[in-house]
Amino acid sequence: MIKGEYDYLKALAEINECAEHGKPLTVATHPSEALWVLRCGEGEYPDTIRHIPSLTEEYKQGTLPSGPIADNIIKGSKRRAVAM
Ligand SMILES: [Zn+2]
């Protein structure tokens, strides 16, 4: 169970998901204590959460490393012999 300040948990919930179920997280009140806790979409209180990759991060992870492929440039210029 992940406890903390409301603002802290709210920020966590926006960028993380339940590591066990892959469900979105919400900030909830502790069932028996005067605390804020993270609750997942399964209605459970996860001990582990994982970061949800942003579109920018997915793009970065998908980019190809720079390599010699870009150097493969075909030179199409040919001089054409013209018969006189
Ligand atoms: Zn869960």
PDB file of the backbone (N, CA, C, O) and the ligand in Angstrom, with CONECT records:
HET     ZN  A 101       1
ATOM      1  N   MET A   1       0.844  -1.195   0.000  1.00  0.00           N
ATOM      2  CA  MET A   1       0.000   0.000   0.000  1.00  0.00           C
ATOM      3  C   MET A   1       0.878   1.243   0.000  1.00  0.00           C
ATOM      4  O   MET A   1       1.799   1.371   0.806  1.00  0.00           O
ATOM      5  N   ILE A   2       0.581   2.144  -0.905  1.00  0.00           N
ATOM      6  CA  ILE A   2       1.390   3.351  -1.056  1.00  0.00           C
ATOM      7  C   ILE A   2       0.636   4.526  -0.452  1.00  0.00           C
ATOM      8  O   ILE A   2      -0.434   4.905  -0.926  1.00  0.00           O
ATOM      9  N   LYS A   3       1.207   5.091   0.594  1.00  0.00           N
ATOM     10  CA  LYS A   3       0.562   6.178   1.309  1.00  0.00           C
ATOM     11  C   LYS A   3       1.332   7.472   1.106  1.00  0.00           C
ATOM     12  O   LYS A   3       2.509   7.458   0.746  1.00  0.00           O
ATOM     13  N   GLY A   4       0.658   8.587   1.339  1.00  0.00           N
ATOM     14  CA  GLY A   4       1.360   9.854   1.235  1.00  0.00           C
ATOM     15  C   GLY A   4       0.412  11.029   1.206  1.00  0.00           C
ATOM     16  O   GLY A   4      -0.792  10.901   1.428  1.00  0.00           O
ATOM     17  N   GLU A   5       1.002  12.190   0.923  1.00  0.00           N
ATOM     18  CA  GLU A   5       0.216  13.402   0.788  1.00  0.00           C
ATOM     19  C   GLU A   5      -0.670  13.296  -0.453  1.00  0.00           C
ATOM     20  O   GLU A   5      -0.318  12.628  -1.425  1.00  0.00           O
ATOM     21  N   TYR A   6      -1.820  13.964  -0.405  1.00  0.00           N
ATOM     22  CA  TYR A   6      -2.750  13.868  -1.522  1.00  0.00           C
ATOM     23  C   TYR A   6      -2.123  14.349  -2.820  1.00  0.00           C
ATOM     24  O   TYR A   6      -2.220  13.675  -3.846  1.00  0.00           O
ATOM     25  N   ASP A   7      -1.477  15.518  -2.782  1.00  0.00           N
ATOM     26  CA  ASP A   7      -0.889  16.072  -4.003  1.00  0.00           C
ATOM     27  C   ASP A   7       0.191  15.154  -4.559  1.00  0.00           C
ATOM     28  O   ASP A   7       0.319  14.998  -5.774  1.00  0.00           O
ATOM     29  N   TYR A   8       0.968  14.550  -3.663  1.00  0.00           N
ATOM     30  CA  TYR A   8       2.027  13.638  -4.089  1.00  0.00           C
ATOM     31  C   TYR A   8       1.444  12.406  -4.763  1.00  0.00           C
ATOM     32  O   TYR A   8       1.909  11.991  -5.824  1.00  0.00           O
ATOM     33  N   LEU A   9       0.424  11.824  -4.143  1.00  0.00           N
ATOM     34  CA  LEU A   9      -0.202  10.638  -4.705  1.00  0.00           C
ATOM     35  C   LEU A   9      -0.925  10.962  -6.010  1.00  0.00           C
ATOM     36  O   LEU A   9      -0.938  10.158  -6.942  1.00  0.00           O
ATOM     37  N   LYS A  10      -1.527  12.149  -6.064  1.00  0.00           N
ATOM     38  CA  LYS A  10      -2.217  12.560  -7.278  1.00  0.00           C
ATOM     39  C   LYS A  10      -1.244  12.648  -8.441  1.00  0.00           C
ATOM     40  O   LYS A  10      -1.555  12.218  -9.551  1.00  0.00           O
ATOM     41  N   ALA A  11      -0.068  13.203  -8.188  1.00  0.00           N
ATOM     42  CA  ALA A  11       0.958  13.302  -9.226  1.00  0.00           C
ATOM     43  C   ALA A  11       1.442  11.918  -9.641  1.00  0.00           C
ATOM     44  O   ALA A  11       1.684  11.667 -10.822  1.00  0.00           O
ATOM     45  N   LEU A  12       1.582  11.025  -8.672  1.00  0.00           N
ATOM     46  CA  LEU A  12       1.991   9.653  -8.985  1.00  0.00           C
ATOM     47  C   LEU A  12       0.938   8.952  -9.842  1.00  0.00           C
ATOM     48  O   LEU A  12       1.265   8.251 -10.799  1.00  0.00           O
ATOM     49  N   ALA A  13      -0.318   9.153  -9.485  1.00  0.00           N
ATOM     50  CA  ALA A  13      -1.404   8.461 -10.172  1.00  0.00           C
ATOM     51  C   ALA A  13      -1.498   8.882 -11.632  1.00  0.00           C
ATOM     52  O   ALA A  13      -1.936   8.106 -12.480  1.00  0.00           O
ATOM     53  N   GLU A  14      -1.083  10.119 -11.925  1.00  0.00           N
ATOM     54  CA  GLU A  14      -1.218  10.615 -13.282  1.00  0.00           C
ATOM     55  C   GLU A  14      -0.188  10.011 -14.225  1.00  0.00           C
ATOM     56  O   GLU A  14      -0.430   9.927 -15.429  1.00  0.00           O
ATOM     57  N   ILE A  15       0.937   9.596 -13.708  1.00  0.00           N
ATOM     58  CA  ILE A  15       2.011   9.118 -14.583  1.00  0.00           C
ATOM     59  C   ILE A  15       2.361   7.660 -14.333  1.00  0.00           C
ATOM     60  O   ILE A  15       3.306   7.140 -14.926  1.00  0.00           O
ATOM     61  N   ASN A  16       1.604   6.989 -13.455  1.00  0.00           N
ATOM     62  CA  ASN A  16       1.893   5.585 -13.176  1.00  0.00           C
ATOM     63  C   ASN A  16       0.620   4.758 -13.264  1.00  0.00           C
ATOM     64  O   ASN A  16      -0.491   5.287 -13.277  1.00  0.00           O
ATOM     65  N   GLU A  17       0.812   3.447 -13.324  1.00  0.00           N
ATOM     66  CA  GLU A  17      -0.304   2.513 -13.302  1.00  0.00           C
ATOM     67  C   GLU A  17       0.049   1.360 -12.371  1.00  0.00           C
ATOM     68  O   GLU A  17       1.201   1.200 -11.966  1.00  0.00           O
ATOM     69  N   CYS A  18      -0.963   0.559 -12.039  1.00  0.00           N
ATOM     70  CA  CYS A  18      -0.721  -0.583 -11.168  1.00  0.00           C
ATOM     71  C   CYS A  18       0.197  -1.580 -11.877  1.00  0.00           C
ATOM     72  O   CYS A  18      -0.085  -2.007 -12.997  1.00  0.00           O
ATOM     73  N   ALA A  19       1.286  -1.940 -11.220  1.00  0.00           N
ATOM     74  CA  ALA A  19       2.241  -2.851 -11.850  1.00  0.00           C
ATOM     75  C   ALA A  19       1.678  -4.255 -11.964  1.00  0.00           C
ATOM     76  O   ALA A  19       2.110  -5.028 -12.819  1.00  0.00           O
ATOM     77  N   GLU A  20       0.730  -4.590 -11.123  1.00  0.00           N
ATOM     78  CA  GLU A  20       0.190  -5.947 -11.137  1.00  0.00           C
ATOM     79  C   GLU A  20      -0.913  -6.105 -12.170  1.00  0.00           C
ATOM     80  O   GLU A  20      -0.944  -7.099 -12.896  1.00  0.00           O
ATOM     81  N   HIS A  21      -1.824  -5.129 -12.244  1.00  0.00           N
ATOM     82  CA  HIS A  21      -2.975  -5.237 -13.125  1.00  0.00           C
ATOM     83  C   HIS A  21      -2.882  -4.365 -14.366  1.00  0.00           C
ATOM     84  O   HIS A  21      -3.638  -4.563 -15.317  1.00  0.00           O
ATOM     85  N   GLY A  22      -1.966  -3.405 -14.371  1.00  0.00           N
ATOM     86  CA  GLY A  22      -1.894  -2.482 -15.493  1.00  0.00           C
ATOM     87  C   GLY A  22      -3.087  -1.547 -15.565  1.00  0.00           C
ATOM     88  O   GLY A  22      -3.446  -1.067 -16.640  1.00  0.00           O
ATOM     89  N   LYS A  23      -3.697  -1.294 -14.422  1.00  0.00           N
ATOM     90  CA  LYS A  23      -4.877  -0.437 -14.367  1.00  0.00           C
ATOM     91  C   LYS A  23      -4.494   0.953 -13.868  1.00  0.00           C
ATOM     92  O   LYS A  23      -3.507   1.114 -13.150  1.00  0.00           O
ATOM     93  N   PRO A  24      -5.285   1.956 -14.256  1.00  0.00           N
ATOM     94  CA  PRO A  24      -5.001   3.312 -13.782  1.00  0.00           C
ATOM     95  C   PRO A  24      -5.160   3.424 -12.274  1.00  0.00           C
ATOM     96  O   PRO A  24      -5.892   2.659 -11.646  1.00  0.00           O
ATOM     97  N   LEU A  25      -4.460   4.390 -11.715  1.00  0.00           N
ATOM     98  CA  LEU A  25      -4.469   4.584 -10.270  1.00  0.00           C
ATOM     99  C   LEU A  25      -5.308   5.795  -9.899  1.00  0.00           C
ATOM    100  O   LEU A  25      -5.394   6.768 -10.649  1.00  0.00           O
ATOM    101  N   THR A  26      -5.914   5.716  -8.748  1.00  0.00           N
ATOM    102  CA  THR A  26      -6.649   6.853  -8.212  1.00  0.00           C
ATOM    103  C   THR A  26      -6.228   7.054  -6.764  1.00  0.00           C
ATOM    104  O   THR A  26      -5.734   6.141  -6.103  1.00  0.00           O
ATOM    105  N   VAL A  27      -6.438   8.272  -6.295  1.00  0.00           N
ATOM    106  CA  VAL A  27      -6.153   8.572  -4.900  1.00  0.00           C
ATOM    107  C   VAL A  27      -7.412   8.283  -4.089  1.00  0.00           C
ATOM    108  O   VAL A  27      -8.502   8.748  -4.423  1.00  0.00           O
ATOM    109  N   ALA A  28      -7.246   7.513  -3.026  1.00  0.00           N
ATOM    110  CA  ALA A  28      -8.400   7.131  -2.214  1.00  0.00           C
ATOM    111  C   ALA A  28      -8.051   7.286  -0.747  1.00  0.00           C
ATOM    112  O   ALA A  28      -6.886   7.391  -0.363  1.00  0.00           O
ATOM    113  N   THR A  29      -9.080   7.297   0.042  1.00  0.00           N
ATOM    114  CA  THR A  29      -8.839   7.348   1.484  1.00  0.00           C
ATOM    115  C   THR A  29      -8.554   5.945   1.996  1.00  0.00           C
ATOM    116  O   THR A  29      -9.124   4.962   1.523  1.00  0.00           O
ATOM    117  N   HIS A  30      -7.672   5.878   2.959  1.00  0.00           N
ATOM    118  CA  HIS A  30      -7.343   4.597   3.563  1.00  0.00           C
ATOM    119  C   HIS A  30      -8.590   4.008   4.218  1.00  0.00           C
ATOM    120  O   HIS A  30      -9.361   4.732   4.847  1.00  0.00           O
ATOM    121  N   PRO A  31      -8.792   2.699   4.074  1.00  0.00           N
ATOM    122  CA  PRO A  31     -10.027   2.093   4.603  1.00  0.00           C
ATOM    123  C   PRO A  31     -10.180   2.228   6.112  1.00  0.00           C
ATOM    124  O   PRO A  31     -11.304   2.225   6.615  1.00  0.00           O
ATOM    125  N   SER A  32      -9.093   2.343   6.832  1.00  0.00           N
ATOM    126  CA  SER A  32      -9.245   2.384   8.287  1.00  0.00           C
ATOM    127  C   SER A  32      -8.461   3.509   8.950  1.00  0.00           C
ATOM    128  O   SER A  32      -8.691   3.818  10.119  1.00  0.00           O
ATOM    129  N   GLU A  33      -7.528   4.131   8.208  1.00  0.00           N
ATOM    130  CA  GLU A  33      -6.737   5.199   8.804  1.00  0.00           C
ATOM    131  C   GLU A  33      -7.015   6.514   8.092  1.00  0.00           C
ATOM    132  O   GLU A  33      -7.515   6.524   6.967  1.00  0.00           O
ATOM    133  N   ALA A  34      -6.701   7.591   8.731  1.00  0.00           N
ATOM    134  CA  ALA A  34      -6.885   8.916   8.151  1.00  0.00           C
ATOM    135  C   ALA A  34      -5.696   9.245   7.257  1.00  0.00           C
ATOM    136  O   ALA A  34      -4.877  10.109   7.567  1.00  0.00           O
ATOM    137  N   LEU A  35      -5.628   8.524   6.131  1.00  0.00           N
ATOM    138  CA  LEU A  35      -4.513   8.667   5.214  1.00  0.00           C
ATOM    139  C   LEU A  35      -5.023   8.668   3.789  1.00  0.00           C
ATOM    140  O   LEU A  35      -6.150   8.262   3.507  1.00  0.00           O
ATOM    141  N   TRP A  36      -4.165   9.136   2.899  1.00  0.00           N
ATOM    142  CA  TRP A  36      -4.430   8.978   1.467  1.00  0.00           C
ATOM    143  C   TRP A  36      -3.608   7.802   0.957  1.00  0.00           C
ATOM    144  O   TRP A  36      -2.464   7.608   1.368  1.00  0.00           O
ATOM    145  N   VAL A  37      -4.192   7.029   0.072  1.00  0.00           N
ATOM    146  CA  VAL A  37      -3.497   5.876  -0.498  1.00  0.00           C
ATOM    147  C   VAL A  37      -3.786   5.812  -1.995  1.00  0.00           C
ATOM    148  O   VAL A  37      -4.729   6.429  -2.491  1.00  0.00           O
ATOM    149  N   LEU A  38      -2.960   5.061  -2.693  1.00  0.00           N
ATOM    150  CA  LEU A  38      -3.198   4.803  -4.110  1.00  0.00           C
ATOM    151  C   LEU A  38      -4.023   3.529  -4.257  1.00  0.00           C
ATOM    152  O   LEU A  38      -3.711   2.493  -3.671  1.00  0.00           O
ATOM    153  N   ARG A  39      -5.084   3.635  -5.057  1.00  0.00           N
ATOM    154  CA  ARG A  39      -5.931   2.468  -5.332  1.00  0.00           C
ATOM    155  C   ARG A  39      -5.982   2.236  -6.835  1.00  0.00           C
ATOM    156  O   ARG A  39      -6.102   3.184  -7.611  1.00  0.00           O
ATOM    157  N   CYS A  40      -5.891   0.992  -7.239  1.00  0.00           N
ATOM    158  CA  CYS A  40      -5.876   0.691  -8.667  1.00  0.00           C
ATOM    159  C   CYS A  40      -7.289   0.380  -9.152  1.00  0.00           C
ATOM    160  O   CYS A  40      -8.229   0.277  -8.363  1.00  0.00           O
ATOM    161  N   GLY A  41      -7.413   0.235 -10.475  1.00  0.00           N
ATOM    162  CA  GLY A  41      -8.717  -0.005 -11.092  1.00  0.00           C
ATOM    163  C   GLY A  41      -9.362  -1.301 -10.668  1.00  0.00           C
ATOM    164  O   GLY A  41     -10.557  -1.495 -10.891  1.00  0.00           O
ATOM    165  N   GLU A  42      -8.604  -2.194 -10.064  1.00  0.00           N
ATOM    166  CA  GLU A  42      -9.159  -3.453  -9.571  1.00  0.00           C
ATOM    167  C   GLU A  42      -9.719  -3.310  -8.159  1.00  0.00           C
ATOM    168  O   GLU A  42     -10.221  -4.269  -7.573  1.00  0.00           O
ATOM    169  N   GLY A  43      -9.622  -2.104  -7.631  1.00  0.00           N
ATOM    170  CA  GLY A  43     -10.120  -1.887  -6.284  1.00  0.00           C
ATOM    171  C   GLY A  43      -9.163  -2.340  -5.203  1.00  0.00           C
ATOM    172  O   GLY A  43      -9.541  -2.446  -4.036  1.00  0.00           O
ATOM    173  N   GLU A  44      -7.925  -2.607  -5.587  1.00  0.00           N
ATOM    174  CA  GLU A  44      -6.933  -3.031  -4.615  1.00  0.00           C
ATOM    175  C   GLU A  44      -5.952  -1.897  -4.346  1.00  0.00           C
ATOM    176  O   GLU A  44      -5.965  -0.867  -5.021  1.00  0.00           O
ATOM    177  N   TYR A  45      -5.117  -2.104  -3.365  1.00  0.00           N
ATOM    178  CA  TYR A  45      -4.132  -1.093  -2.988  1.00  0.00           C
ATOM    179  C   TYR A  45      -2.751  -1.628  -3.329  1.00  0.00           C
ATOM    180  O   TYR A  45      -2.157  -2.360  -2.538  1.00  0.00           O
ATOM    181  N   PRO A  46      -2.233  -1.269  -4.503  1.00  0.00           N
ATOM    182  CA  PRO A  46      -0.982  -1.881  -4.963  1.00  0.00           C
ATOM    183  C   PRO A  46       0.227  -1.431  -4.136  1.00  0.00           C
ATOM    184  O   PRO A  46       0.292  -0.309  -3.633  1.00  0.00           O
ATOM    185  N   ASP A  47       1.170  -2.352  -4.024  1.00  0.00           N
ATOM    186  CA  ASP A  47       2.449  -2.022  -3.400  1.00  0.00           C
ATOM    187  C   ASP A  47       3.464  -1.559  -4.429  1.00  0.00           C
ATOM    188  O   ASP A  47       4.435  -0.879  -4.098  1.00  0.00           O
ATOM    189  N   THR A  48       3.230  -1.933  -5.675  1.00  0.00           N
ATOM    190  CA  THR A  48       4.168  -1.568  -6.735  1.00  0.00           C
ATOM    191  C   THR A  48       3.417  -0.907  -7.873  1.00  0.00           C
ATOM    192  O   THR A  48       2.343  -1.354  -8.275  1.00  0.00           O
ATOM    193  N   ILE A  49       3.994   0.156  -8.379  1.00  0.00           N
ATOM    194  CA  ILE A  49       3.427   0.851  -9.526  1.00  0.00           C
ATOM    195  C   ILE A  49       4.524   0.993 -10.562  1.00  0.00           C
ATOM    196  O   ILE A  49       5.710   0.865 -10.258  1.00  0.00           O
ATOM    197  N   ARG A  50       4.107   1.261 -11.799  1.00  0.00           N
ATOM    198  CA  ARG A  50       5.106   1.426 -12.856  1.00  0.00           C
ATOM    199  C   ARG A  50       4.766   2.657 -13.680  1.00  0.00           C
ATOM    200  O   ARG A  50       3.614   3.082 -13.770  1.00  0.00           O
ATOM    201  N   HIS A  51       5.778   3.193 -14.255  1.00  0.00           N
ATOM    202  CA  HIS A  51       5.633   4.425 -15.012  1.00  0.00           C
ATOM    203  C   HIS A  51       4.938   4.153 -16.345  1.00  0.00           C
ATOM    204  O   HIS A  51       5.265   3.194 -17.045  1.00  0.00           O
ATOM    205  N   ILE A  52       3.980   5.007 -16.684  1.00  0.00           N
ATOM    206  CA  ILE A  52       3.335   4.930 -17.983  1.00  0.00           C
ATOM    207  C   ILE A  52       4.172   5.734 -18.969  1.00  0.00           C
ATOM    208  O   ILE A  52       4.361   6.934 -18.772  1.00  0.00           O
ATOM    209  N   PRO A  53       4.677   5.104 -20.023  1.00  0.00           N
ATOM    210  CA  PRO A  53       5.498   5.860 -20.968  1.00  0.00           C
ATOM    211  C   PRO A  53       4.672   6.912 -21.688  1.00  0.00           C
ATOM    212  O   PRO A  53       3.553   6.641 -22.123  1.00  0.00           O
ATOM    213  N   SER A  54       5.213   8.090 -21.812  1.00  0.00           N
ATOM    214  CA  SER A  54       4.525   9.136 -22.554  1.00  0.00           C
ATOM    215  C   SER A  54       4.774   8.937 -24.041  1.00  0.00           C
ATOM    216  O   SER A  54       5.647   8.165 -24.438  1.00  0.00           O
ATOM    217  N   LEU A  55       4.013   9.629 -24.847  1.00  0.00           N
ATOM    218  CA  LEU A  55       4.183   9.513 -26.291  1.00  0.00           C
ATOM    219  C   LEU A  55       5.587   9.933 -26.702  1.00  0.00           C
ATOM    220  O   LEU A  55       6.185   9.338 -27.598  1.00  0.00           O
ATOM    221  N   THR A  56       6.102  10.954 -26.046  1.00  0.00           N
ATOM    222  CA  THR A  56       7.448  11.414 -26.369  1.00  0.00           C
ATOM    223  C   THR A  56       8.471  10.340 -26.043  1.00  0.00           C
ATOM    224  O   THR A  56       9.403  10.109 -26.813  1.00  0.00           O
ATOM    225  N   GLU A  57       8.300   9.682 -24.900  1.00  0.00           N
ATOM    226  CA  GLU A  57       9.248   8.647 -24.517  1.00  0.00           C
ATOM    227  C   GLU A  57       9.147   7.434 -25.429  1.00  0.00           C
ATOM    228  O   GLU A  57      10.161   6.815 -25.752  1.00  0.00           O
ATOM    229  N   GLU A  58       7.929   7.087 -25.847  1.00  0.00           N
ATOM    230  CA  GLU A  58       7.777   5.971 -26.773  1.00  0.00           C
ATOM    231  C   GLU A  58       8.437   6.293 -28.107  1.00  0.00           C
ATOM    232  O   GLU A  58       9.044   5.432 -28.743  1.00  0.00           O
ATOM    233  N   TYR A  59       8.304   7.549 -28.515  1.00  0.00           N
ATOM    234  CA  TYR A  59       8.923   7.957 -29.771  1.00  0.00           C
ATOM    235  C   TYR A  59      10.432   7.845 -29.668  1.00  0.00           C
ATOM    236  O   TYR A  59      11.095   7.364 -30.587  1.00  0.00           O
ATOM    237  N   LYS A  60      10.969   8.295 -28.539  1.00  0.00           N
ATOM    238  CA  LYS A  60      12.414   8.237 -28.351  1.00  0.00           C
ATOM    239  C   LYS A  60      12.897   6.800 -28.345  1.00  0.00           C
ATOM    240  O   LYS A  60      13.947   6.489 -28.907  1.00  0.00           O
ATOM    241  N   GLN A  61      12.120   5.912 -27.700  1.00  0.00           N
ATOM    242  CA  GLN A  61      12.528   4.514 -27.629  1.00  0.00           C
ATOM    243  C   GLN A  61      12.448   3.840 -28.990  1.00  0.00           C
ATOM    244  O   GLN A  61      13.138   2.851 -29.237  1.00  0.00           O
ATOM    245  N   GLY A  62      11.613   4.368 -29.870  1.00  0.00           N
ATOM    246  CA  GLY A  62      11.436   3.739 -31.165  1.00  0.00           C
ATOM    247  C   GLY A  62      12.357   4.272 -32.241  1.00  0.00           C
ATOM    248  O   GLY A  62      12.406   3.722 -33.341  1.00  0.00           O
ATOM    249  N   THR A  63      13.078   5.318 -31.948  1.00  0.00           N
ATOM    250  CA  THR A  63      13.937   5.888 -32.972  1.00  0.00           C
ATOM    251  C   THR A  63      15.134   4.994 -33.210  1.00  0.00           C
ATOM    252  O   THR A  63      15.668   4.370 -32.294  1.00  0.00           O
ATOM    253  N   LEU A  64      15.535   4.952 -34.459  1.00  0.00           N
ATOM    254  CA  LEU A  64      16.700   4.164 -34.808  1.00  0.00           C
ATOM    255  C   LEU A  64      17.966   4.936 -34.479  1.00  0.00           C
ATOM    256  O   LEU A  64      18.010   6.159 -34.619  1.00  0.00           O
ATOM    257  N   PRO A  65      18.994   4.222 -34.044  1.00  0.00           N
ATOM    258  CA  PRO A  65      20.265   4.903 -33.816  1.00  0.00           C
ATOM    259  C   PRO A  65      20.856   5.367 -35.139  1.00  0.00           C
ATOM    260  O   PRO A  65      20.659   4.740 -36.180  1.00  0.00           O
ATOM    261  N   SER A  66      21.571   6.460 -35.080  1.00  0.00           N
ATOM    262  CA  SER A  66      22.180   6.977 -36.297  1.00  0.00           C
ATOM    263  C   SER A  66      23.231   5.999 -36.794  1.00  0.00           C
ATOM    264  O   SER A  66      24.038   5.492 -36.014  1.00  0.00           O
ATOM    265  N   GLY A  67      23.217   5.738 -38.083  1.00  0.00           N
ATOM    266  CA  GLY A  67      24.137   4.751 -38.625  1.00  0.00           C
ATOM    267  C   GLY A  67      24.484   5.057 -40.067  1.00  0.00           C
ATOM    268  O   GLY A  67      24.188   6.136 -40.582  1.00  0.00           O
ATOM    269  N   PRO A  68      25.123   4.081 -40.714  1.00  0.00           N
ATOM    270  CA  PRO A  68      25.590   4.316 -42.092  1.00  0.00           C
ATOM    271  C   PRO A  68      24.485   4.250 -43.122  1.00  0.00           C
ATOM    272  O   PRO A  68      24.725   4.469 -44.309  1.00  0.00           O
ATOM    273  N   ILE A  69      23.247   3.943 -42.668  1.00  0.00           N
ATOM    274  CA  ILE A  69      22.157   3.838 -43.634  1.00  0.00           C
ATOM    275  C   ILE A  69      21.936   5.166 -44.346  1.00  0.00           C
ATOM    276  O   ILE A  69      21.654   5.221 -45.543  1.00  0.00           O
ATOM    277  N   ALA A  70      22.073   6.217 -43.575  1.00  0.00           N
ATOM    278  CA  ALA A  70      21.853   7.532 -44.160  1.00  0.00           C
ATOM    279  C   ALA A  70      22.920   7.875 -45.187  1.00  0.00           C
ATOM    280  O   ALA A  70      22.741   8.764 -46.020  1.00  0.00           O
ATOM    281  N   ASP A  71      24.021   7.161 -45.112  1.00  0.00           N
ATOM    282  CA  ASP A  71      25.107   7.458 -46.056  1.00  0.00           C
ATOM    283  C   ASP A  71      24.910   6.776 -47.398  1.00  0.00           C
ATOM    284  O   ASP A  71      25.646   7.019 -48.355  1.00  0.00           O
ATOM    285  N   ASN A  72      23.904   5.920 -47.445  1.00  0.00           N
ATOM    286  CA  ASN A  72      23.682   5.169 -48.676  1.00  0.00           C
ATOM    287  C   ASN A  72      22.928   6.044 -49.673  1.00  0.00           C
ATOM    288  O   ASN A  72      21.724   5.897 -49.884  1.00  0.00           O
ATOM    289  N   ILE A  73      23.653   6.922 -50.250  1.00  0.00           N
ATOM    290  CA  ILE A  73      23.047   7.872 -51.188  1.00  0.00           C
ATOM    291  C   ILE A  73      23.457   7.485 -52.614  1.00  0.00           C
ATOM    292  O   ILE A  73      24.633   7.329 -52.943  1.00  0.00           O
ATOM    293  N   ILE A  74      22.434   7.345 -53.420  1.00  0.00           N
ATOM    294  CA  ILE A  74      22.713   6.980 -54.809  1.00  0.00           C
ATOM    295  C   ILE A  74      22.893   8.254 -55.639  1.00  0.00           C
ATOM    296  O   ILE A  74      22.038   9.138 -55.680  1.00  0.00           O
ATOM    297  N   LYS A  75      24.019   8.293 -56.277  1.00  0.00           N
ATOM    298  CA  LYS A  75      24.273   9.435 -57.140  1.00  0.00           C
ATOM    299  C   LYS A  75      23.739   9.133 -58.548  1.00  0.00           C
ATOM    300  O   LYS A  75      24.273   8.287 -59.265  1.00  0.00           O
ATOM    301  N   GLY A  76      22.719   9.817 -58.901  1.00  0.00           N
ATOM    302  CA  GLY A  76      22.058   9.516 -60.177  1.00  0.00           C
ATOM    303  C   GLY A  76      22.544  10.364 -61.334  1.00  0.00           C
ATOM    304  O   GLY A  76      22.047  10.241 -62.454  1.00  0.00           O
ATOM    305  N   SER A  77      23.474  11.188 -61.077  1.00  0.00           N
ATOM    306  CA  SER A  77      23.908  12.074 -62.161  1.00  0.00           C
ATOM    307  C   SER A  77      24.789  11.321 -63.151  1.00  0.00           C
ATOM    308  O   SER A  77      25.871  10.855 -62.795  1.00  0.00           O
ATOM    309  N   LYS A  78      24.346  11.209 -64.342  1.00  0.00           N
ATOM    310  CA  LYS A  78      25.134  10.573 -65.395  1.00  0.00           C
ATOM    311  C   LYS A  78      25.239  11.518 -66.592  1.00  0.00           C
ATOM    312  O   LYS A  78      24.285  12.163 -67.029  1.00  0.00           O
ATOM    313  N   ARG A  79      26.413  11.542 -67.058  1.00  0.00           N
ATOM    314  CA  ARG A  79      26.596  12.393 -68.240  1.00  0.00           C
ATOM    315  C   ARG A  79      26.180  11.612 -69.483  1.00  0.00           C
ATOM    316  O   ARG A  79      26.647  10.499 -69.728  1.00  0.00           O
ATOM    317  N   ARG A  80      25.330  12.196 -70.223  1.00  0.00           N
ATOM    318  CA  ARG A  80      24.793  11.523 -71.404  1.00  0.00           C
ATOM    319  C   ARG A  80      25.566  11.976 -72.642  1.00  0.00           C
ATOM    320  O   ARG A  80      25.670  13.158 -72.970  1.00  0.00           O
ATOM    321  N   ALA A  81      26.099  10.947 -73.305  1.00  0.00           N
ATOM    322  CA  ALA A  81      26.865  11.260 -74.501  1.00  0.00           C
ATOM    323  C   ALA A  81      25.916  11.572 -75.643  1.00  0.00           C
ATOM    324  O   ALA A  81      25.001  10.802 -75.935  1.00  0.00           O
ATOM    325  N   VAL A  82      26.134  12.668 -76.262  1.00  0.00           N
ATOM    326  CA  VAL A  82      25.262  13.082 -77.355  1.00  0.00           C
ATOM    327  C   VAL A  82      26.030  12.906 -78.696  1.00  0.00           C
ATOM    328  O   VAL A  82      27.107  13.462 -78.914  1.00  0.00           O
ATOM    329  N   ALA A  83      25.423  12.125 -79.539  1.00  0.00           N
ATOM    330  CA  ALA A  83      26.053  11.914 -80.847  1.00  0.00           C
ATOM    331  C   ALA A  83      25.915  13.159 -81.687  1.00  0.00           C
ATOM    332  O   ALA A  83      24.854  13.779 -81.760  1.00  0.00           O
ATOM    333  N   MET A  84      26.987  13.496 -82.301  1.00  0.00           N
ATOM    334  CA  MET A  84      26.950  14.683 -83.138  1.00  0.00           C
ATOM    335  C   MET A  84      26.426  14.361 -84.531  1.00  0.00           C
ATOM    336  O   MET A  84      26.327  15.252 -85.375  1.00  0.00           O
TER     337      MET A  84
HETATM  338 ZN    ZN A 101      -3.916  -3.461  -9.270  1.00  0.00          ZN2+
END
